[in-house]
Amino acid sequence: MKPVHIIGVPLDLGAGRRGVDMGPSAFRIAGLSTQVTDLGCIVTDQGDVPAPIPEMRHKTDEHKKYIHEIARVCQTLYTSVTESLDAGALPVVLGGDHSLAAGSVAASADWLRRISSYPMGLIWVDAHGDMNTPETTTSGNVHGMPLAALLGQEPTELASIGSSPSVLPEHTVLVGIRNLDEREKDRIRASGVHVFTMKDIDRHGIAVIAERAIALASKSTGGIHVSFDMDACDPSVAPGVGTPVRGGLDYREAHMVMEIVADSQAMIALDLVEVNPTLDLRNATAEFGVELALSALGKRIL
C-alpha cells in the first residue's frame, strides 16, 4: 500500500457559515491517522496549510469574497500535494471549505501529466455543483466556484493555479447532486461534465452509479482524484457540514462509493471537506468521514 500523507487545510474563507476551519482538527480527533495506520499504511501528518481567518481580512469583491487569500492558500496546498505525490504518497486533504480543491485537484492533475502524460479523472461527490462563477453566484461565496475554476473558467485567480484547465469535462463526474442554483444548472448542462443526481441514484442504485462514475473518470486517464464534500451525505448521518441539504447519500451508499473507488485502485488523491464541528453532534460527521477515508483506502468488511 502507498504511504498516506495527511494535509489539513483550515480554510474558512470560501463559505458563508463559519466553522469549517475546525474540520481538520475534528478528523484528527476522530483518529484518522491511527486508523489508517491500522490498515497497514505508513502515515505522515504533514500538519496544516496556513490559512487566515475572515476577521483578519477584508472582502475586496462581493462577487468572489476573499478570493486573493483563498488563491494563496490553494497555491500553497498545490505545492504540498505535489510534494506528497512526488514522495510516492497518497495525499488525504482535510478541509476546510471546498474551495481548497482548486489547489489539491490542480496539483494532482499536473503531477499525473508530468509523470505519465495522461490527463486525470475527477470524481466530485457533493450536494452542490460548485460550478458558479463570479457572474452567476448569488452569494459571492467561493466554495461554490472551485469546479468551474478547475475546468478553466472563472474565477481566474483559482483557474490560474497550475495548468489550466486542470481537468476536462469528459473526465469529470459529479455524484450526489441535489441542490443547484438556477443559472448554475444552465452552466452544468452546457459544460459537458457527467452528472449523476440523487434521482439517478434512487432510480439505478448507488453501486451502478459509482461504477459508471469510475468508468467515465478512468476512461483515457491515468488516475482519479476523489473530492468528497461531506454534505453529499444526508444530514441524518452527517449533521456537521457547512451547507446541509436533506435527501443525500445514506450511510451505506456513501461507503459503497468509497469501497468501489478502492476496488478500482485508480485513486491518487482524496479530499474530505466541509466538516463544521460547530454544527455537529459529538464529532459524528468527522468520525463518519474517517470511516469513508478508510473505505476509500481499502478497508474491507471481510
N, C-alpha and C positions, 0 to 999 in steps of 0.2 A: 504493500500500500504506500501511496505517496505520503511524505510528511505533510502536515497541515500547519499553515500559518494563520493565526487569528489576528485580525486587524480591526480595531474599534474606530468608529467614526461618530463622535458625539455631536453630530450636526443637527441643529435645531432652527436653522435659518430659512429653510425651504417650506416649512409647514405653517399652517395658520394657528395651530394649537400647540402650546408649549409642552415639553416633557420628553420628547423622543431623544433628546441629548443624553438621557439616562439609560437608553436602551442597551448600549454595550456593557455597562455595569450590570444590568439585570441579567443578561446572558451569562456573564461570568459568575455571578452569584448563583445562578441556576446550575453551575457545574459543567459548562461546556468543555473546558479543557480536560478535566478529569475523565469525563465520559467518552470523549473522542480518544483519549489515550487508552482507555479500556478496550476500545475496538482494535487496538494493535498499532495505532498510528503514533508517529513521533510528532508531538505538538509543540509549537513555539508560539507564545503570545507576544506579538510584536508591539503591544501597547496601543495607544490611541493616536490617531492623526489629530494634531491640534486644530481646534475649531472655536471661533469666537462665539459669544452669546449675543442675542439681539440687543440686550441692554448696553452693550459696548459699541454698537454700530448704528448707523442711520440708514433708513431706506432712501436710496437715491433715485429709484424709479418704481412707481407704484404698479407698473405692469410686469416687473420682474424683480421683486423685492430682494435686497441683499445679494444681487447677482454677482458682484465682484468678489465679495467674501466667499460666497459659495464656490465660485470658479477657482479661487485659490486653494480651498480645501480639496476640491476634486483633483486639482493638478498635483497636490502633494500625495493624495491617495493613488493617483495614476503611477507615481514613482514607486510607492510602497508595494503596490500589487505587481508591478513589473519586476521589482527586485525579488519578490517571493517566487514568481514564476521562473525567473532565471535561476533561482536556487533549487529548482525541481520540486517546489512545494505546491500544494493546492491552497489558494487563499480563501479563507472564510471571512467575509467582510460583514461587520455587525453595525447596524445603524440604530439610531440616526434616521433622518428622513431620506426619502428615495432619490432626492437629487444627487446623492453621492454616487449613484450608478453611472453618472456622466464621467466619473473618473475611473471606477473599477471596471466597467464594461469596455471602455476605450482602451484601457491597459491590456486587458485580456486579448482583445481583437488585434491590437498592434503586435503584441508578443507572438500570437499564433501566426500572423502573416510573416513575421520576421523569421521564425524558426521552421516554418513549413510551406510558406507561400499560399496556404489555404485561407479562405475567409472563415469567420466564426459564426456559429449559430447562436441565437439568443432566445431563451425561454423566459418570458416576463409574466410571472404569476402575480395577479393583482386584481383588486376590485375595480380599479380605475385604469384608464388607457395611458395616462401620463404623456399624452401627445398634444397637449395645448402648447401654444406659443404666446409670447407677449401680446400678440394681436388678438388672440382668441380667448385668453384667460378671463374669467370673471372675478378672480380673487387676487391675481398677481403672485400667487404662491408658486415658487419654482419647483417644488416637489411634484407638481403636475405637468412638468415640461421635459424631464430628462430623456425620455424615449424619443421625443421629437428631435432633440439635440443629437442623440446618437445616430439618428437616421440622416444627419447632415443638415437639419433645418435650423430653427431658432430655439433658444437664444444662442447667438453666435459665441458668446463668452464660454458656453459649455460645449458647443459643437466644435470649437477650435482646439479642444483638448485632444492631443494625439492626431491621428489621421482622420479626415472627415470624408465620407461618412464612416463611422466605426462599424456599423452593420448595415446590411442591405435588407430591404423589405421582404424579399423572398426567403431570407434566412431568419426572420423574426417572427416569433409566435407568442401571442398573448393568450393567457389561460385564466379563466375565472372571472372574466369581465362582467360587471353588472351595474356600473354607475358611471355614465359618461355625460359630459356637457354637450349641449345640442350642437354647437359649432365643432366640437371635437369629434362627434360622430361623423360629420362630413369629411374631416381630415383623415380619419382612420379608414373610411371607405375608399377614399382616393389614394391612399398611401401604398396599397399592395401588400401590407403585412397580413399575416394569417391571424384570425381571431376566433377563439372558442369561448363563447359566453357561458354563463351559468345555465342558460336554456339548452345549449348544446350538451353540457354535462348532464343535465337532467334527462335529456332525450336519449343520449347514447351511452351514458355511463362513464365514470372517470377513467377507467382502465383504457377504454377505446380512445378517449380524447388525449390522455397522456401519451399513449403510444403514437398517435398521429402527430402530436406536437413534437415529439423527439424525432420522428422520421422526417418531418419538414425541416426542423432545425439542423439535422445531421446531413441532409442531402447536399452533397458537393461542398461540405465544410470540413474543417479539421478538428472540431471540438465545439462544446456548448458551454456558454456561461448561463447559469441559472440565477435570475434576480427575483427573489421571493419576498413580496410585501406581505407581512402578516395580516394585513386587512383583507387579503384574499380569503381568509378563513372567516367563518361565521362568528359573530360576537359571542355566541354561546360557548365557543371553545377558545376564542382569542379576544377577550374583552378589552385588553390593554393595548389598543392600537391608536394611531394618530387620527384616522378617519374611518370609524367603523360603519359598515353597511350591512344590514340584515340580508340573509339569503346566500351566504357564501359556502365555501367548502366545509364539510364537516370533518370530524377528527380523522376518520379512516380515509376519506377522499384526499385530504392533504398528505397523509402518509403514503397513499398509493402513488401520488405524483412523484414524491421523492424516492420511493422504492423503485419505480420504473426508471427514473433518472439513474439510480445506482446500477440497475441491471444493464443499462446502455453502455456503461463505462466510458461515456463521452464527456462528462462534466470536467471542466478545467478550473472553474472558479464558482463560488457561491456567495450571493448577497442574502442577508436576512435583515430586513429593515422595518422601520415604523413601529417598533415596540415603545409604548408610552407607559412607564410604570405608574404614573400619577393616576391613570385610569384603570389600573389592573386590580386583580384580586389575588393577593398573596403570591405575586410573581408568576401567576399561572401562564401568562402568554409567553414570557421568556422561557419558562420550562417546556412549554409546547414547542417553541422554536428550537430548543436544544434537541428535543426528540426528532424533529424534522431534519435537522442537520445530520443526526446520526443515521437516519434512514437514507439520506442522500449520499452519505459516505460509506454505505454498505452494510449497516446493521440489519440482520435478518431475524425474522420470527423463529425460524427453525434452521 
